[in-house]
């Protein structure tokens, strides 16, 4: 049974943060309350911050870490503060928080990744290079440096770095995916296709002792479900299924457990099992937004597009700031030709922090179709700043440029792209579109 607790950090300078502990398991809520009752010095505030952080309460963790930092300058506090800030998208504040920690290696390469996310490629390269100077075997920094070279169109250097990692036994699917992307850009399409055939769920968890220590503060249920979700992220679906089925026996009415279990069934292609799992959970927790969105994914996989949109809209109704739900409705609305609805939801998804480049690309295409050419061009440019080899954005930018009366410039841009991506259908279609635009003008 979950404890009906809402705890306010009354000791922190206003405005105080209200912390809702009702969604935590009893042992987690009890540990937080116990720690709060004895928190007086910097170390105790740091521990309270770690408890919040370990249970996904980033806003509360940030305030606790800041309170600890005011009382005493501790590198670990500043670092974890940076990690918490980055988790909610405040990368510049995160960089400021960890920039004064020269002796902890993850603090160096984390700055590289955060600068990479901000598009500060030169600074990111400096940070990754600095980390490698400290430890030539720092895989997190080597992969980060490879990503910088990839983003700046240096395929040769990207391939060289990633090949070296693989030669030393680094065979994570994420490394293979990056290598495949680099070979595709370099024109090695057959090898790229082979490398990109493996599914990938994101980068591995890099070695980071202070974050690992923070995660040890995860209690009971939260620790168990975190391990199950990690197994999903790693693509180990059988392991995730076993852990979640065990959790379902211990927590037979917990919506997060059943939502993740349904996600596993969905990934395994067991759509009926996924649907039945969620139906049972939604009878107990009908307003749990993530379940509504997962059911939308299931309906889409079954080819029931209208039902998929309906479930995603329910998720938004119950959790208006759910960026993935807005992106999902935007994508399906775009496919159905409902451009006003697609524009509304893509805009909201991006406002809420969606960083999927395909969402910006689709948003750009919708904006082109409704005559907002300058806004569309802005979206394509933002994607190309981070991922310069995305041919959808190259094509969209070229069409937008032509619509703005610069057909020759658009064709020059596409001519270069045709050399680099000789068989790409997006570039070929854009070329024909720009020619038609030039004829009309």
C-alpha positions in Angstrom: 0.0 0.0 0.0 1.4 3.4 -1.0 1.7 6.0 1.8 -0.4 9.1 1.2 2.4 11.6 1.9 3.0 15.0 0.5 6.2 16.4 2.1 7.3 20.1 1.8 10.9 21.1 2.0 10.2 23.9 4.5 13.8 24.4 5.4 14.8 25.4 1.9 14.7 29.1 0.9 11.4 29.9 -0.7 9.8 29.0 -2.9 9.6 25.6 -1.2 9.3 22.5 -3.3 6.3 20.2 -2.5 7.3 16.6 -2.9 4.6 14.1 -3.6 5.7 10.7 -2.2 2.4 9.0 -2.8 3.7 7.2 -5.9 6.7 5.6 -4.1 6.8 2.3 -2.4 6.4 2.5 1.4 10.1 1.7 2.1 11.2 4.5 -0.3 8.9 7.1 1.3 9.9 6.0 4.8 13.6 6.3 4.0 13.1 9.8 2.6 11.0 10.9 5.6 13.5 9.5 8.0 16.4 11.3 6.3 14.5 14.6 6.2 13.8 14.4 9.9 17.6 14.2 10.7 18.9 16.5 8.0 20.9 19.4 9.4 24.4 19.5 7.8 25.8 19.4 4.3 26.4 15.6 4.2 22.9 14.9 5.3 21.4 17.2 2.7 23.5 15.4 0.1 22.1 12.1 1.2 18.6 13.5 1.1 19.3 14.7 -2.4 20.6 11.3 -3.4 17.4 9.6 -2.1 15.2 12.0 -4.1 17.5 11.6 -7.2 17.4 7.8 -7.0 13.6 7.8 -7.1 13.2 10.2 -10.0 12.4 13.3 -7.9 14.9 15.5 -9.7 13.4 18.9 -8.7 13.5 18.0 -5.0 17.0 16.5 -5.5 18.2 19.7 -7.1 17.0 21.8 -4.1 18.6 19.4 -1.6 21.9 19.4 -3.5 21.9 23.2 -3.7 21.3 23.4 0.1 24.2 21.0 0.7 26.4 23.0 -1.6 25.6 26.3 0.3 26.7 24.7 3.5 29.9 23.0 2.2 31.7 22.9 -1.1 31.7 19.1 -2.0 32.7 17.9 -5.5 30.3 15.0 -5.3 27.4 17.2 -4.5 28.2 19.6 -7.3 28.5 16.7 -9.7 25.2 15.0 -8.8 23.5 18.4 -8.9 24.8 18.7 -12.5 23.5 15.2 -13.4 20.1 16.1 -12.0 19.9 19.4 -13.8 20.9 17.7 -17.1 18.2 15.1 -16.6 15.5 17.8 -16.8 17.2 19.5 -19.7 19.1 22.3 -18.0 22.5 21.5 -19.7 24.1 25.0 -19.2 23.4 25.0 -15.5 24.6 21.4 -15.3 27.9 22.3 -17.0 28.4 25.3 -14.6 27.9 22.9 -11.7 30.5 20.3 -12.7 33.0 22.6 -14.4 34.9 23.1 -11.1 35.6 19.4 -10.6 38.9 18.7 -12.5 39.8 15.4 -10.7 36.7 13.3 -11.4 36.8 11.8 -14.9 33.1 11.5 -15.5 32.7 15.2 -14.7 34.9 15.9 -17.8 33.3 13.6 -20.3 29.8 14.5 -19.1 30.5 18.1 -20.0 31.4 16.8 -23.4 28.0 15.1 -23.9 26.1 18.1 -22.5 27.9 20.4 -24.9 27.3 18.0 -27.7 23.5 18.1 -26.9 23.7 21.9 -27.0 25.5 21.8 -30.4 28.8 23.2 -29.0 30.9 20.8 -31.0 34.3 22.5 -30.4 33.8 22.6 -26.7 32.6 19.0 -26.6 35.7 17.9 -28.5 37.9 19.7 -26.0 36.2 18.0 -23.1 36.3 14.5 -24.6 40.0 14.9 -25.6 40.8 16.1 -22.0 39.1 13.0 -20.6 41.1 10.7 -23.0 44.3 12.4 -21.9 43.4 11.5 -18.3 42.6 7.9 -19.3 43.4 6.6 -22.8 40.9 3.7 -22.2 37.9 6.0 -21.3 35.3 4.5 -23.6 32.7 7.1 -22.7 35.0 9.8 -23.9 36.1 7.9 -27.0 32.5 7.3 -28.1 31.7 11.0 -27.3 34.6 12.1 -29.5 33.4 9.8 -32.3 30.0 11.4 -32.0 31.6 14.9 -32.4 33.4 13.8 -35.5 30.2 12.2 -36.8 28.2 15.4 -36.2 30.9 17.5 -38.0 31.0 15.1 -41.0 34.4 13.6 -40.4 33.4 10.0 -41.2 37.0 8.7 -41.5 37.9 9.7 -37.9 34.6 8.4 -36.6 35.2 5.0 -38.1 38.8 4.9 -36.9 37.8 5.6 -33.3 34.9 3.1 -33.3 36.9 0.4 -35.0 39.5 0.7 -32.3 36.8 0.3 -29.6 35.4 -2.8 -31.3 38.9 -4.2 -31.8 39.4 -4.0 -28.0 36.2 -5.9 -27.3 33.7 -3.1 -27.2 30.7 -4.7 -28.9 27.7 -2.8 -27.6 24.9 -2.4 -30.1 25.2 1.4 -29.7 28.8 1.4 -30.9 27.8 -0.8 -33.9 24.9 1.6 -34.7 27.3 4.7 -34.7 29.8 2.8 -36.9 27.0 1.9 -39.3 25.9 5.5 -39.5 29.5 6.6 -40.2 29.9 4.1 -43.0 26.6 5.1 -44.5 27.7 8.7 -44.6 31.1 7.6 -46.1 29.2 5.8 -48.9 29.9 2.3 -47.7 26.3 1.4 -48.0 26.5 -2.4 -48.0 28.6 -2.5 -44.8 26.4 0.2 -43.3 23.2 -1.8 -43.9 24.7 -4.8 -42.2 25.8 -2.8 -39.2 22.5 -0.9 -38.9 20.4 -4.1 -39.0 20.8 -4.6 -35.3 18.3 -2.9 -33.0 19.6 -0.4 -30.5 18.0 1.1 -27.4 20.6 3.8 -26.7 24.1 4.1 -25.2 25.4 1.8 -22.5 25.7 3.0 -18.9 29.2 4.4 -18.7 31.3 3.8 -15.6 30.4 6.6 -13.1 31.0 5.6 -9.5 29.2 8.7 -8.0 26.0 8.0 -10.0 26.3 4.3 -9.1 26.5 5.3 -5.5 23.5 7.5 -5.8 21.5 4.7 -7.4 22.2 2.5 -4.3 19.8 4.7 -2.4 17.0 3.3 -4.5 14.8 1.4 -2.2 12.6 -1.8 -2.6 10.2 -1.6 -5.5 12.0 1.3 -7.2 15.2 -0.6 -7.2 13.5 -3.7 -8.7 11.7 -1.9 -11.4 14.8 0.1 -12.3 16.6 -3.1 -12.9 13.8 -4.4 -15.1 13.8 -1.1 -17.1 17.5 -1.3 -17.5 17.1 -4.8 -19.0 14.6 -3.4 -21.5 17.0 -0.6 -22.4 19.7 -3.2 -22.9 17.5 -5.2 -25.2 17.4 -8.2 -22.8 13.7 -8.7 -23.0 13.5 -12.2 -21.5 15.3 -10.9 -18.4 13.0 -7.9 -18.2 10.0 -10.1 -18.6 11.0 -12.4 -15.7 11.7 -9.5 -13.4 8.5 -7.7 -14.2 6.4 -10.9 -13.9 7.9 -11.4 -10.4 7.1 -7.8 -9.6 3.5 -8.2 -10.8 3.0 -11.0 -8.2 4.3 -8.7 -5.4 2.5 -5.6 -6.7 -0.6 -6.9 -8.4 -2.2 -3.5 -9.0 0.8 -1.4 -9.8 0.3 0.4 -13.1 4.0 1.0 -13.8 4.9 -2.7 -13.5 2.1 -3.7 -15.9 2.9 -0.9 -18.3 6.5 -2.0 -18.6 5.4 -5.7 -18.9 3.1 -4.7 -21.7 6.0 -2.8 -23.3 8.1 -6.0 -23.2 5.3 -8.0 -24.9 4.9 -5.3 -27.5 8.6 -5.4 -28.3 8.4 -9.2 -28.6 5.5 -8.8 -31.0 3.0 -10.5 -28.7 0.3 -7.9 -29.2 -2.6 -9.7 -27.8 -0.7 -10.5 -24.6 0.4 -6.8 -24.4 -3.2 -5.6 -24.8 -4.6 -8.0 -22.2 -1.9 -7.0 -19.7 -2.8 -3.4 -20.1 -6.6 -3.9 -20.0 -6.2 -5.6 -16.6 -4.1 -2.7 -15.3 -6.3 0.0 -16.7 -9.3 -1.4 -14.9 -7.5 -0.6 -11.7 -5.7 2.6 -12.8 -7.7 4.1 -15.6 -6.0 7.6 -15.3 -2.4 6.3 -15.5 -1.2 8.2 -18.6 1.7 5.9 -19.6 -0.6 3.0 -19.9 -2.8 4.9 -22.2 0.1 5.8 -24.4 1.4 2.2 -24.5 -2.0 1.0 -25.5 -1.9 3.6 -28.3 1.4 2.0 -29.5 -0.3 -1.4 -29.4 -3.3 -0.2 -31.4 -0.9 1.3 -34.0 0.9 -2.0 -34.2 -2.5 -3.7 -34.8 -3.3 -1.2 -37.6 -6.1 0.5 -35.6 -5.0 4.1 -36.2 -8.1 5.9 -34.9 -8.1 3.9 -31.7 -4.3 4.6 -31.3 -5.0 8.4 -31.6 -7.9 8.1 -29.1 -5.7 6.4 -26.5 -2.9 8.9 -27.0 -5.3 11.7 -26.6 -6.4 10.1 -23.3 -2.8 10.0 -22.2 -2.6 13.8 -22.9 -5.8 14.4 -21.1 -4.4 12.7 -18.0 -0.9 14.1 -18.3 -0.9 17.3 -20.5 2.9 17.6 -20.5 3.5 14.2 -21.9 5.8 15.0 -24.8 5.9 11.5 -26.3 2.1 11.4 -26.5 2.0 14.7 -28.3 4.7 13.5 -30.8 2.7 10.3 -31.3 -0.6 12.1 -32.1 1.3 14.6 -34.3 2.9 11.7 -36.3 -0.4 9.9 -36.9 -2.2 13.1 -37.7 0.4 13.9 -40.3 0.0 10.5 -41.8 -3.8 11.0 -42.0 -3.4 14.4 -43.6 -4.8 16.3 -40.6 -2.1 19.1 -40.8 -3.6 21.6 -38.3 -3.7 18.9 -35.6 -0.2 17.6 -36.5 1.2 21.1 -36.2 -0.4 21.7 -32.8 1.0 18.4 -31.4 4.4 18.6 -33.0 4.8 22.2 -31.6 3.8 21.1 -28.1 6.0 18.0 -28.2 9.0 20.1 -29.1 8.1 22.7 -26.4 8.1 19.9 -23.9 11.6 18.9 -24.8 11.2 16.2 -27.5 14.7 15.8 -29.1 13.8 13.2 -31.7 15.1 14.7 -35.0 12.4 12.9 -37.0 9.7 14.9 -35.1 11.3 18.2 -36.1 11.5 16.9 -39.7 7.9 15.9 -39.8 7.0 19.2 -38.2 9.0 21.0 -40.9 7.2 19.1 -43.6 3.8 20.0 -42.1 4.9 23.7 -41.9 5.9 23.5 -45.6 2.4 22.1 -46.5 0.6 24.9 -44.6 2.7 27.6 -46.2 4.9 28.5 -43.2 8.1 28.2 -45.2 10.4 30.2 -43.0 9.3 28.3 -39.9 9.9 25.0 -41.8 13.4 26.1 -42.8 14.2 26.9 -39.2 13.2 23.3 -38.1 15.3 21.7 -40.8 18.3 23.9 -40.0 18.0 22.9 -36.3 18.1 19.2 -37.2 21.1 19.6 -39.6 23.1 21.4 -36.9 23.1 18.2 -34.8 22.7 15.6 -37.5 24.1 16.9 -40.8 23.6 13.6 -42.7 19.8 13.4 -42.3 18.7 13.5 -45.9 15.1 14.2 -44.9 16.2 17.5 -43.5 18.6 18.2 -46.4 15.6 17.7 -48.8 13.2 19.7 -46.7 15.7 22.6 -46.4 16.2 22.6 -50.2 12.5 22.6 -50.9 12.0 25.5 -48.4 14.9 27.4 -50.0 13.3 27.0 -53.4 9.9 28.1 -52.2 11.6 31.2 -50.9 12.7 32.1 -54.4 16.2 30.6 -54.3 15.8 27.6 -56.6 19.4 27.8 -57.9 20.8 27.8 -54.4 18.6 24.8 -53.6 19.7 22.8 -56.6 23.4 23.6 -55.7 22.8 22.2 -52.2 21.1 19.1 -53.6 23.8 18.6 -56.2 26.4 18.3 -53.4 24.0 15.9 -51.5 23.6 13.7 -54.7 27.4 13.2 -54.8 27.5 12.3 -51.1 24.3 10.2 -51.1 24.1 9.0 -54.7 21.2 6.6 -54.2 19.1 8.4 -51.6 15.4 8.6 -52.6 14.8 11.6 -50.4 17.4 13.6 -52.3 16.0 12.4 -55.7 12.5 13.4 -54.8 13.6 16.8 -53.5 15.5 17.4 -56.8 12.3 16.8 -58.8 10.3 19.0 -56.5 12.8 21.9 -56.7 12.8 21.7 -60.5 9.0 21.9 -60.5 9.1 24.9 -58.2 11.6 26.6 -60.4 9.3 26.0 -63.5 6.3 27.5 -61.7 8.3 30.6 -60.8 
